[in-house]
Amino acid sequence: MTQGRPESDPTISDRQGWMGLLARAAPDRLAELMPGPLPTHALLRAPEIGAVMVRGRIGGTGAPFNLGEMTVTRCSVRLEEGTVGHAHVQGRDRDHARRAAVIDALMQGPGAEAVKRSVLDPLARDEAARRHARAARAAATRVEFLTLVRGEDA
């Protein structure tokens, strides 16, 4: 037992990782990877749209400041076996939030490995490909400067 959790439970960092991946996923891609009907579940908190204040820091270490508001949709579900899942996703897509909450709940149950293989792993590959493509586009604009040393400077 670790910090009140049985050994079979996911660690907090694992859960943060898959919840972030689900939140960043394209809603259409998530629906493609986990088509309906969704497993039987009860809505603890129906998908609801709201706003959150986004905070920033200059250089990542400076004093925090309010950057602005962002629209989010949140949802909480309970599967038949009692596992609870939550989701917060950017935008106004209620289906995306509900599907992400169901996947969060499934990832805490006995079928987590199958859900990871069929949903999370493809999403992670998609995200890695997007990041690689963005890095390649940025690298194409890279400018390298050559500094020549003059004789009197040496």
Chimera marker file (.cmm) of the C-alpha trace (Angstrom):
<marker_set name="trace">
<marker id="1" x="0.000" y="0.000" z="0.000" r="1" g="1" b="0" radius="0.5"/>
<marker id="2" x="1.379" y="3.393" z="-1.048" r="1" g="1" b="0" radius="0.5"/>
<marker id="3" x="-0.072" y="6.610" z="0.373" r="1" g="1" b="0" radius="0.5"/>
<marker id="4" x="-3.425" y="4.948" z="1.022" r="1" g="1" b="0" radius="0.5"/>
<marker id="5" x="-3.643" y="3.443" z="-2.505" r="1" g="1" b="0" radius="0.5"/>
<marker id="6" x="-3.400" y="-0.275" z="-3.269" r="1" g="1" b="0" radius="0.5"/>
<marker id="7" x="-0.416" y="-1.270" z="-5.428" r="1" g="1" b="0" radius="0.5"/>
<marker id="8" x="-2.705" y="-1.994" z="-8.406" r="1" g="1" b="0" radius="0.5"/>
<marker id="9" x="-3.907" y="1.642" z="-8.570" r="1" g="1" b="0" radius="0.5"/>
<marker id="10" x="-2.264" y="3.969" z="-11.072" r="1" g="1" b="0" radius="0.5"/>
<marker id="11" x="0.094" y="6.563" z="-9.721" r="1" g="1" b="0" radius="0.5"/>
<marker id="12" x="-0.930" y="10.184" z="-9.805" r="1" g="1" b="0" radius="0.5"/>
<marker id="13" x="1.626" y="11.016" z="-12.505" r="1" g="1" b="0" radius="0.5"/>
<marker id="14" x="0.273" y="8.226" z="-14.747" r="1" g="1" b="0" radius="0.5"/>
<marker id="15" x="-3.254" y="9.536" z="-14.357" r="1" g="1" b="0" radius="0.5"/>
<marker id="16" x="-2.175" y="13.117" z="-14.975" r="1" g="1" b="0" radius="0.5"/>
<marker id="17" x="-0.466" y="11.918" z="-18.135" r="1" g="1" b="0" radius="0.5"/>
<marker id="18" x="-3.457" y="10.141" z="-19.631" r="1" g="1" b="0" radius="0.5"/>
<marker id="19" x="-5.900" y="12.859" z="-18.552" r="1" g="1" b="0" radius="0.5"/>
<marker id="20" x="-3.698" y="15.479" z="-20.246" r="1" g="1" b="0" radius="0.5"/>
<marker id="21" x="-3.462" y="13.323" z="-23.361" r="1" g="1" b="0" radius="0.5"/>
<marker id="22" x="-7.260" y="12.943" z="-23.459" r="1" g="1" b="0" radius="0.5"/>
<marker id="23" x="-7.746" y="16.690" z="-22.957" r="1" g="1" b="0" radius="0.5"/>
<marker id="24" x="-5.324" y="17.538" z="-25.795" r="1" g="1" b="0" radius="0.5"/>
<marker id="25" x="-6.752" y="14.925" z="-28.179" r="1" g="1" b="0" radius="0.5"/>
<marker id="26" x="-8.787" y="15.996" z="-31.168" r="1" g="1" b="0" radius="0.5"/>
<marker id="27" x="-12.440" y="15.182" z="-30.381" r="1" g="1" b="0" radius="0.5"/>
<marker id="28" x="-12.951" y="13.467" z="-33.757" r="1" g="1" b="0" radius="0.5"/>
<marker id="29" x="-9.891" y="11.258" z="-33.266" r="1" g="1" b="0" radius="0.5"/>
<marker id="30" x="-11.013" y="10.289" z="-29.754" r="1" g="1" b="0" radius="0.5"/>
<marker id="31" x="-14.465" y="9.365" z="-31.092" r="1" g="1" b="0" radius="0.5"/>
<marker id="32" x="-12.819" y="7.326" z="-33.855" r="1" g="1" b="0" radius="0.5"/>
<marker id="33" x="-10.679" y="5.384" z="-31.379" r="1" g="1" b="0" radius="0.5"/>
<marker id="34" x="-13.571" y="4.792" z="-28.968" r="1" g="1" b="0" radius="0.5"/>
<marker id="35" x="-16.788" y="4.780" z="-30.952" r="1" g="1" b="0" radius="0.5"/>
<marker id="36" x="-20.167" y="4.515" z="-29.270" r="1" g="1" b="0" radius="0.5"/>
<marker id="37" x="-21.972" y="3.190" z="-27.549" r="1" g="1" b="0" radius="0.5"/>
<marker id="38" x="-19.901" y="4.041" z="-24.491" r="1" g="1" b="0" radius="0.5"/>
<marker id="39" x="-19.842" y="1.612" z="-21.567" r="1" g="1" b="0" radius="0.5"/>
<marker id="40" x="-22.828" y="1.975" z="-19.252" r="1" g="1" b="0" radius="0.5"/>
<marker id="41" x="-22.247" y="4.868" z="-16.874" r="1" g="1" b="0" radius="0.5"/>
<marker id="42" x="-24.069" y="7.336" z="-14.667" r="1" g="1" b="0" radius="0.5"/>
<marker id="43" x="-23.436" y="11.049" z="-14.930" r="1" g="1" b="0" radius="0.5"/>
<marker id="44" x="-22.190" y="12.450" z="-11.632" r="1" g="1" b="0" radius="0.5"/>
<marker id="45" x="-21.687" y="15.824" z="-13.277" r="1" g="1" b="0" radius="0.5"/>
<marker id="46" x="-23.250" y="16.184" z="-16.709" r="1" g="1" b="0" radius="0.5"/>
<marker id="47" x="-20.970" y="17.854" z="-19.256" r="1" g="1" b="0" radius="0.5"/>
<marker id="48" x="-21.069" y="21.552" z="-18.475" r="1" g="1" b="0" radius="0.5"/>
<marker id="49" x="-19.382" y="24.449" z="-20.178" r="1" g="1" b="0" radius="0.5"/>
<marker id="50" x="-17.583" y="27.130" z="-18.226" r="1" g="1" b="0" radius="0.5"/>
<marker id="51" x="-14.480" y="29.270" z="-18.185" r="1" g="1" b="0" radius="0.5"/>
<marker id="52" x="-11.210" y="29.123" z="-16.305" r="1" g="1" b="0" radius="0.5"/>
<marker id="53" x="-8.618" y="31.836" z="-15.788" r="1" g="1" b="0" radius="0.5"/>
<marker id="54" x="-5.343" y="31.002" z="-17.496" r="1" g="1" b="0" radius="0.5"/>
<marker id="55" x="-2.292" y="32.219" z="-15.604" r="1" g="1" b="0" radius="0.5"/>
<marker id="56" x="1.155" y="32.748" z="-16.998" r="1" g="1" b="0" radius="0.5"/>
<marker id="57" x="4.676" y="33.555" z="-15.810" r="1" g="1" b="0" radius="0.5"/>
<marker id="58" x="7.307" y="35.593" z="-17.609" r="1" g="1" b="0" radius="0.5"/>
<marker id="59" x="10.114" y="33.205" z="-18.487" r="1" g="1" b="0" radius="0.5"/>
<marker id="60" x="8.356" y="30.425" z="-16.594" r="1" g="1" b="0" radius="0.5"/>
<marker id="61" x="9.752" y="31.635" z="-13.264" r="1" g="1" b="0" radius="0.5"/>
<marker id="62" x="8.507" y="35.199" z="-12.843" r="1" g="1" b="0" radius="0.5"/>
<marker id="63" x="5.537" y="36.445" z="-10.886" r="1" g="1" b="0" radius="0.5"/>
<marker id="64" x="2.234" y="34.942" z="-12.068" r="1" g="1" b="0" radius="0.5"/>
<marker id="65" x="-0.200" y="37.097" z="-14.030" r="1" g="1" b="0" radius="0.5"/>
<marker id="66" x="-3.692" y="36.538" z="-15.440" r="1" g="1" b="0" radius="0.5"/>
<marker id="67" x="-3.365" y="35.824" z="-19.155" r="1" g="1" b="0" radius="0.5"/>
<marker id="68" x="-7.088" y="35.542" z="-19.894" r="1" g="1" b="0" radius="0.5"/>
<marker id="69" x="-10.060" y="33.202" z="-19.791" r="1" g="1" b="0" radius="0.5"/>
<marker id="70" x="-10.402" y="29.924" z="-21.651" r="1" g="1" b="0" radius="0.5"/>
<marker id="71" x="-13.602" y="27.980" z="-22.328" r="1" g="1" b="0" radius="0.5"/>
<marker id="72" x="-13.605" y="24.448" z="-20.893" r="1" g="1" b="0" radius="0.5"/>
<marker id="73" x="-16.098" y="21.607" z="-20.575" r="1" g="1" b="0" radius="0.5"/>
<marker id="74" x="-16.025" y="19.291" z="-17.583" r="1" g="1" b="0" radius="0.5"/>
<marker id="75" x="-17.731" y="16.004" z="-16.859" r="1" g="1" b="0" radius="0.5"/>
<marker id="76" x="-17.713" y="13.309" z="-14.157" r="1" g="1" b="0" radius="0.5"/>
<marker id="77" x="-19.062" y="9.774" z="-14.581" r="1" g="1" b="0" radius="0.5"/>
<marker id="78" x="-19.385" y="6.552" z="-12.582" r="1" g="1" b="0" radius="0.5"/>
<marker id="79" x="-19.174" y="3.206" z="-14.363" r="1" g="1" b="0" radius="0.5"/>
<marker id="80" x="-21.406" y="0.276" z="-13.345" r="1" g="1" b="0" radius="0.5"/>
<marker id="81" x="-18.619" y="-1.250" z="-11.231" r="1" g="1" b="0" radius="0.5"/>
<marker id="82" x="-18.288" y="2.024" z="-9.303" r="1" g="1" b="0" radius="0.5"/>
<marker id="83" x="-15.150" y="3.519" z="-10.848" r="1" g="1" b="0" radius="0.5"/>
<marker id="84" x="-15.340" y="7.304" z="-11.142" r="1" g="1" b="0" radius="0.5"/>
<marker id="85" x="-13.803" y="9.244" z="-14.030" r="1" g="1" b="0" radius="0.5"/>
<marker id="86" x="-13.361" y="12.973" z="-14.560" r="1" g="1" b="0" radius="0.5"/>
<marker id="87" x="-12.425" y="15.156" z="-17.509" r="1" g="1" b="0" radius="0.5"/>
<marker id="88" x="-11.767" y="18.801" z="-18.301" r="1" g="1" b="0" radius="0.5"/>
<marker id="89" x="-11.308" y="19.607" z="-21.983" r="1" g="1" b="0" radius="0.5"/>
<marker id="90" x="-10.714" y="22.851" z="-23.841" r="1" g="1" b="0" radius="0.5"/>
<marker id="91" x="-13.665" y="24.186" z="-25.766" r="1" g="1" b="0" radius="0.5"/>
<marker id="92" x="-17.382" y="23.470" z="-25.788" r="1" g="1" b="0" radius="0.5"/>
<marker id="93" x="-17.491" y="19.810" z="-26.908" r="1" g="1" b="0" radius="0.5"/>
<marker id="94" x="-19.697" y="17.959" z="-24.414" r="1" g="1" b="0" radius="0.5"/>
<marker id="95" x="-19.171" y="14.600" z="-26.144" r="1" g="1" b="0" radius="0.5"/>
<marker id="96" x="-15.392" y="14.987" z="-25.909" r="1" g="1" b="0" radius="0.5"/>
<marker id="97" x="-15.614" y="15.654" z="-22.153" r="1" g="1" b="0" radius="0.5"/>
<marker id="98" x="-17.953" y="12.708" z="-21.568" r="1" g="1" b="0" radius="0.5"/>
<marker id="99" x="-15.848" y="10.301" z="-23.626" r="1" g="1" b="0" radius="0.5"/>
<marker id="100" x="-12.646" y="11.444" z="-21.848" r="1" g="1" b="0" radius="0.5"/>
<marker id="101" x="-14.296" y="10.965" z="-18.420" r="1" g="1" b="0" radius="0.5"/>
<marker id="102" x="-15.410" y="7.431" z="-19.359" r="1" g="1" b="0" radius="0.5"/>
<marker id="103" x="-11.890" y="6.587" z="-20.553" r="1" g="1" b="0" radius="0.5"/>
<marker id="104" x="-10.438" y="7.980" z="-17.306" r="1" g="1" b="0" radius="0.5"/>
<marker id="105" x="-12.742" y="5.658" z="-15.352" r="1" g="1" b="0" radius="0.5"/>
<marker id="106" x="-11.874" y="2.674" z="-17.571" r="1" g="1" b="0" radius="0.5"/>
<marker id="107" x="-8.153" y="3.343" z="-17.069" r="1" g="1" b="0" radius="0.5"/>
<marker id="108" x="-8.602" y="2.849" z="-13.326" r="1" g="1" b="0" radius="0.5"/>
<marker id="109" x="-10.188" y="-0.582" z="-13.765" r="1" g="1" b="0" radius="0.5"/>
<marker id="110" x="-9.078" y="-4.066" z="-14.758" r="1" g="1" b="0" radius="0.5"/>
<marker id="111" x="-9.274" y="-3.352" z="-18.505" r="1" g="1" b="0" radius="0.5"/>
<marker id="112" x="-6.817" y="-0.459" z="-18.345" r="1" g="1" b="0" radius="0.5"/>
<marker id="113" x="-4.141" y="-2.142" z="-20.451" r="1" g="1" b="0" radius="0.5"/>
<marker id="114" x="-6.573" y="-2.795" z="-23.318" r="1" g="1" b="0" radius="0.5"/>
<marker id="115" x="-7.803" y="0.826" z="-23.220" r="1" g="1" b="0" radius="0.5"/>
<marker id="116" x="-4.200" y="2.030" z="-23.158" r="1" g="1" b="0" radius="0.5"/>
<marker id="117" x="-3.329" y="-0.039" z="-26.246" r="1" g="1" b="0" radius="0.5"/>
<marker id="118" x="-6.452" y="0.829" z="-28.235" r="1" g="1" b="0" radius="0.5"/>
<marker id="119" x="-6.948" y="4.501" z="-27.285" r="1" g="1" b="0" radius="0.5"/>
<marker id="120" x="-4.074" y="6.131" z="-25.398" r="1" g="1" b="0" radius="0.5"/>
<marker id="121" x="-1.147" y="4.696" z="-27.360" r="1" g="1" b="0" radius="0.5"/>
<marker id="122" x="-2.547" y="5.876" z="-30.740" r="1" g="1" b="0" radius="0.5"/>
<marker id="123" x="-3.294" y="9.301" z="-29.227" r="1" g="1" b="0" radius="0.5"/>
<marker id="124" x="0.277" y="9.514" z="-27.909" r="1" g="1" b="0" radius="0.5"/>
<marker id="125" x="1.646" y="8.582" z="-31.354" r="1" g="1" b="0" radius="0.5"/>
<marker id="126" x="-0.572" y="11.223" z="-32.980" r="1" g="1" b="0" radius="0.5"/>
<marker id="127" x="0.630" y="13.859" z="-30.530" r="1" g="1" b="0" radius="0.5"/>
<marker id="128" x="4.289" y="12.894" z="-31.049" r="1" g="1" b="0" radius="0.5"/>
<marker id="129" x="3.817" y="13.145" z="-34.833" r="1" g="1" b="0" radius="0.5"/>
<marker id="130" x="2.241" y="16.617" z="-34.491" r="1" g="1" b="0" radius="0.5"/>
<marker id="131" x="5.117" y="17.791" z="-32.292" r="1" g="1" b="0" radius="0.5"/>
<marker id="132" x="7.691" y="16.351" z="-34.692" r="1" g="1" b="0" radius="0.5"/>
<marker id="133" x="6.023" y="18.065" z="-37.674" r="1" g="1" b="0" radius="0.5"/>
<marker id="134" x="5.925" y="21.383" z="-35.814" r="1" g="1" b="0" radius="0.5"/>
<marker id="135" x="9.594" y="21.030" z="-34.856" r="1" g="1" b="0" radius="0.5"/>
<marker id="136" x="10.501" y="20.225" z="-38.476" r="1" g="1" b="0" radius="0.5"/>
<marker id="137" x="8.661" y="23.343" z="-39.705" r="1" g="1" b="0" radius="0.5"/>
<marker id="138" x="10.482" y="25.447" z="-37.108" r="1" g="1" b="0" radius="0.5"/>
<marker id="139" x="13.850" y="23.868" z="-38.006" r="1" g="1" b="0" radius="0.5"/>
<marker id="140" x="13.341" y="24.837" z="-41.648" r="1" g="1" b="0" radius="0.5"/>
<marker id="141" x="13.419" y="28.502" z="-40.629" r="1" g="1" b="0" radius="0.5"/>
<marker id="142" x="16.498" y="28.154" z="-38.437" r="1" g="1" b="0" radius="0.5"/>
<marker id="143" x="19.331" y="30.562" z="-39.142" r="1" g="1" b="0" radius="0.5"/>
<marker id="144" x="22.872" y="29.683" z="-38.137" r="1" g="1" b="0" radius="0.5"/>
<marker id="145" x="25.353" y="32.481" z="-37.644" r="1" g="1" b="0" radius="0.5"/>
<marker id="146" x="29.044" y="32.031" z="-38.301" r="1" g="1" b="0" radius="0.5"/>
<marker id="147" x="31.453" y="34.203" z="-36.346" r="1" g="1" b="0" radius="0.5"/>
<marker id="148" x="34.812" y="34.807" z="-37.940" r="1" g="1" b="0" radius="0.5"/>
<marker id="149" x="37.763" y="35.665" z="-35.765" r="1" g="1" b="0" radius="0.5"/>
<marker id="150" x="39.864" y="38.491" z="-37.083" r="1" g="1" b="0" radius="0.5"/>
<marker id="151" x="43.657" y="38.401" z="-36.675" r="1" g="1" b="0" radius="0.5"/>
<marker id="152" x="43.869" y="41.332" z="-34.247" r="1" g="1" b="0" radius="0.5"/>
<marker id="153" x="41.089" y="39.840" z="-32.042" r="1" g="1" b="0" radius="0.5"/>
<marker id="154" x="43.033" y="36.633" z="-31.431" r="1" g="1" b="0" radius="0.5"/>
<link id1="1" id2="2" r="1" g="1" b="0" radius="0.2"/>
<link id1="2" id2="3" r="1" g="1" b="0" radius="0.2"/>
<link id1="3" id2="4" r="1" g="1" b="0" radius="0.2"/>
<link id1="4" id2="5" r="1" g="1" b="0" radius="0.2"/>
<link id1="5" id2="6" r="1" g="1" b="0" radius="0.2"/>
<link id1="6" id2="7" r="1" g="1" b="0" radius="0.2"/>
<link id1="7" id2="8" r="1" g="1" b="0" radius="0.2"/>
<link id1="8" id2="9" r="1" g="1" b="0" radius="0.2"/>
<link id1="9" id2="10" r="1" g="1" b="0" radius="0.2"/>
<link id1="10" id2="11" r="1" g="1" b="0" radius="0.2"/>
<link id1="11" id2="12" r="1" g="1" b="0" radius="0.2"/>
<link id1="12" id2="13" r="1" g="1" b="0" radius="0.2"/>
<link id1="13" id2="14" r="1" g="1" b="0" radius="0.2"/>
<link id1="14" id2="15" r="1" g="1" b="0" radius="0.2"/>
<link id1="15" id2="16" r="1" g="1" b="0" radius="0.2"/>
<link id1="16" id2="17" r="1" g="1" b="0" radius="0.2"/>
<link id1="17" id2="18" r="1" g="1" b="0" radius="0.2"/>
<link id1="18" id2="19" r="1" g="1" b="0" radius="0.2"/>
<link id1="19" id2="20" r="1" g="1" b="0" radius="0.2"/>
<link id1="20" id2="21" r="1" g="1" b="0" radius="0.2"/>
<link id1="21" id2="22" r="1" g="1" b="0" radius="0.2"/>
<link id1="22" id2="23" r="1" g="1" b="0" radius="0.2"/>
<link id1="23" id2="24" r="1" g="1" b="0" radius="0.2"/>
<link id1="24" id2="25" r="1" g="1" b="0" radius="0.2"/>
<link id1="25" id2="26" r="1" g="1" b="0" radius="0.2"/>
<link id1="26" id2="27" r="1" g="1" b="0" radius="0.2"/>
<link id1="27" id2="28" r="1" g="1" b="0" radius="0.2"/>
<link id1="28" id2="29" r="1" g="1" b="0" radius="0.2"/>
<link id1="29" id2="30" r="1" g="1" b="0" radius="0.2"/>
<link id1="30" id2="31" r="1" g="1" b="0" radius="0.2"/>
<link id1="31" id2="32" r="1" g="1" b="0" radius="0.2"/>
<link id1="32" id2="33" r="1" g="1" b="0" radius="0.2"/>
<link id1="33" id2="34" r="1" g="1" b="0" radius="0.2"/>
<link id1="34" id2="35" r="1" g="1" b="0" radius="0.2"/>
<link id1="35" id2="36" r="1" g="1" b="0" radius="0.2"/>
<link id1="36" id2="37" r="1" g="1" b="0" radius="0.2"/>
<link id1="37" id2="38" r="1" g="1" b="0" radius="0.2"/>
<link id1="38" id2="39" r="1" g="1" b="0" radius="0.2"/>
<link id1="39" id2="40" r="1" g="1" b="0" radius="0.2"/>
<link id1="40" id2="41" r="1" g="1" b="0" radius="0.2"/>
<link id1="41" id2="42" r="1" g="1" b="0" radius="0.2"/>
<link id1="42" id2="43" r="1" g="1" b="0" radius="0.2"/>
<link id1="43" id2="44" r="1" g="1" b="0" radius="0.2"/>
<link id1="44" id2="45" r="1" g="1" b="0" radius="0.2"/>
<link id1="45" id2="46" r="1" g="1" b="0" radius="0.2"/>
<link id1="46" id2="47" r="1" g="1" b="0" radius="0.2"/>
<link id1="47" id2="48" r="1" g="1" b="0" radius="0.2"/>
<link id1="48" id2="49" r="1" g="1" b="0" radius="0.2"/>
<link id1="49" id2="50" r="1" g="1" b="0" radius="0.2"/>
<link id1="50" id2="51" r="1" g="1" b="0" radius="0.2"/>
<link id1="51" id2="52" r="1" g="1" b="0" radius="0.2"/>
<link id1="52" id2="53" r="1" g="1" b="0" radius="0.2"/>
<link id1="53" id2="54" r="1" g="1" b="0" radius="0.2"/>
<link id1="54" id2="55" r="1" g="1" b="0" radius="0.2"/>
<link id1="55" id2="56" r="1" g="1" b="0" radius="0.2"/>
<link id1="56" id2="57" r="1" g="1" b="0" radius="0.2"/>
<link id1="57" id2="58" r="1" g="1" b="0" radius="0.2"/>
<link id1="58" id2="59" r="1" g="1" b="0" radius="0.2"/>
<link id1="59" id2="60" r="1" g="1" b="0" radius="0.2"/>
<link id1="60" id2="61" r="1" g="1" b="0" radius="0.2"/>
<link id1="61" id2="62" r="1" g="1" b="0" radius="0.2"/>
<link id1="62" id2="63" r="1" g="1" b="0" radius="0.2"/>
<link id1="63" id2="64" r="1" g="1" b="0" radius="0.2"/>
<link id1="64" id2="65" r="1" g="1" b="0" radius="0.2"/>
<link id1="65" id2="66" r="1" g="1" b="0" radius="0.2"/>
<link id1="66" id2="67" r="1" g="1" b="0" radius="0.2"/>
<link id1="67" id2="68" r="1" g="1" b="0" radius="0.2"/>
<link id1="68" id2="69" r="1" g="1" b="0" radius="0.2"/>
<link id1="69" id2="70" r="1" g="1" b="0" radius="0.2"/>
<link id1="70" id2="71" r="1" g="1" b="0" radius="0.2"/>
<link id1="71" id2="72" r="1" g="1" b="0" radius="0.2"/>
<link id1="72" id2="73" r="1" g="1" b="0" radius="0.2"/>
<link id1="73" id2="74" r="1" g="1" b="0" radius="0.2"/>
<link id1="74" id2="75" r="1" g="1" b="0" radius="0.2"/>
<link id1="75" id2="76" r="1" g="1" b="0" radius="0.2"/>
<link id1="76" id2="77" r="1" g="1" b="0" radius="0.2"/>
<link id1="77" id2="78" r="1" g="1" b="0" radius="0.2"/>
<link id1="78" id2="79" r="1" g="1" b="0" radius="0.2"/>
<link id1="79" id2="80" r="1" g="1" b="0" radius="0.2"/>
<link id1="80" id2="81" r="1" g="1" b="0" radius="0.2"/>
<link id1="81" id2="82" r="1" g="1" b="0" radius="0.2"/>
<link id1="82" id2="83" r="1" g="1" b="0" radius="0.2"/>
<link id1="83" id2="84" r="1" g="1" b="0" radius="0.2"/>
<link id1="84" id2="85" r="1" g="1" b="0" radius="0.2"/>
<link id1="85" id2="86" r="1" g="1" b="0" radius="0.2"/>
<link id1="86" id2="87" r="1" g="1" b="0" radius="0.2"/>
<link id1="87" id2="88" r="1" g="1" b="0" radius="0.2"/>
<link id1="88" id2="89" r="1" g="1" b="0" radius="0.2"/>
<link id1="89" id2="90" r="1" g="1" b="0" radius="0.2"/>
<link id1="90" id2="91" r="1" g="1" b="0" radius="0.2"/>
<link id1="91" id2="92" r="1" g="1" b="0" radius="0.2"/>
<link id1="92" id2="93" r="1" g="1" b="0" radius="0.2"/>
<link id1="93" id2="94" r="1" g="1" b="0" radius="0.2"/>
<link id1="94" id2="95" r="1" g="1" b="0" radius="0.2"/>
<link id1="95" id2="96" r="1" g="1" b="0" radius="0.2"/>
<link id1="96" id2="97" r="1" g="1" b="0" radius="0.2"/>
<link id1="97" id2="98" r="1" g="1" b="0" radius="0.2"/>
<link id1="98" id2="99" r="1" g="1" b="0" radius="0.2"/>
<link id1="99" id2="100" r="1" g="1" b="0" radius="0.2"/>
<link id1="100" id2="101" r="1" g="1" b="0" radius="0.2"/>
<link id1="101" id2="102" r="1" g="1" b="0" radius="0.2"/>
<link id1="102" id2="103" r="1" g="1" b="0" radius="0.2"/>
<link id1="103" id2="104" r="1" g="1" b="0" radius="0.2"/>
<link id1="104" id2="105" r="1" g="1" b="0" radius="0.2"/>
<link id1="105" id2="106" r="1" g="1" b="0" radius="0.2"/>
<link id1="106" id2="107" r="1" g="1" b="0" radius="0.2"/>
<link id1="107" id2="108" r="1" g="1" b="0" radius="0.2"/>
<link id1="108" id2="109" r="1" g="1" b="0" radius="0.2"/>
<link id1="109" id2="110" r="1" g="1" b="0" radius="0.2"/>
<link id1="110" id2="111" r="1" g="1" b="0" radius="0.2"/>
<link id1="111" id2="112" r="1" g="1" b="0" radius="0.2"/>
<link id1="112" id2="113" r="1" g="1" b="0" radius="0.2"/>
<link id1="113" id2="114" r="1" g="1" b="0" radius="0.2"/>
<link id1="114" id2="115" r="1" g="1" b="0" radius="0.2"/>
<link id1="115" id2="116" r="1" g="1" b="0" radius="0.2"/>
<link id1="116" id2="117" r="1" g="1" b="0" radius="0.2"/>
<link id1="117" id2="118" r="1" g="1" b="0" radius="0.2"/>
<link id1="118" id2="119" r="1" g="1" b="0" radius="0.2"/>
<link id1="119" id2="120" r="1" g="1" b="0" radius="0.2"/>
<link id1="120" id2="121" r="1" g="1" b="0" radius="0.2"/>
<link id1="121" id2="122" r="1" g="1" b="0" radius="0.2"/>
<link id1="122" id2="123" r="1" g="1" b="0" radius="0.2"/>
<link id1="123" id2="124" r="1" g="1" b="0" radius="0.2"/>
<link id1="124" id2="125" r="1" g="1" b="0" radius="0.2"/>
<link id1="125" id2="126" r="1" g="1" b="0" radius="0.2"/>
<link id1="126" id2="127" r="1" g="1" b="0" radius="0.2"/>
<link id1="127" id2="128" r="1" g="1" b="0" radius="0.2"/>
<link id1="128" id2="129" r="1" g="1" b="0" radius="0.2"/>
<link id1="129" id2="130" r="1" g="1" b="0" radius="0.2"/>
<link id1="130" id2="131" r="1" g="1" b="0" radius="0.2"/>
<link id1="131" id2="132" r="1" g="1" b="0" radius="0.2"/>
<link id1="132" id2="133" r="1" g="1" b="0" radius="0.2"/>
<link id1="133" id2="134" r="1" g="1" b="0" radius="0.2"/>
<link id1="134" id2="135" r="1" g="1" b="0" radius="0.2"/>
<link id1="135" id2="136" r="1" g="1" b="0" radius="0.2"/>
<link id1="136" id2="137" r="1" g="1" b="0" radius="0.2"/>
<link id1="137" id2="138" r="1" g="1" b="0" radius="0.2"/>
<link id1="138" id2="139" r="1" g="1" b="0" radius="0.2"/>
<link id1="139" id2="140" r="1" g="1" b="0" radius="0.2"/>
<link id1="140" id2="141" r="1" g="1" b="0" radius="0.2"/>
<link id1="141" id2="142" r="1" g="1" b="0" radius="0.2"/>
<link id1="142" id2="143" r="1" g="1" b="0" radius="0.2"/>
<link id1="143" id2="144" r="1" g="1" b="0" radius="0.2"/>
<link id1="144" id2="145" r="1" g="1" b="0" radius="0.2"/>
<link id1="145" id2="146" r="1" g="1" b="0" radius="0.2"/>
<link id1="146" id2="147" r="1" g="1" b="0" radius="0.2"/>
<link id1="147" id2="148" r="1" g="1" b="0" radius="0.2"/>
<link id1="148" id2="149" r="1" g="1" b="0" radius="0.2"/>
<link id1="149" id2="150" r="1" g="1" b="0" radius="0.2"/>
<link id1="150" id2="151" r="1" g="1" b="0" radius="0.2"/>
<link id1="151" id2="152" r="1" g="1" b="0" radius="0.2"/>
<link id1="152" id2="153" r="1" g="1" b="0" radius="0.2"/>
<link id1="153" id2="154" r="1" g="1" b="0" radius="0.2"/>
</marker_set>
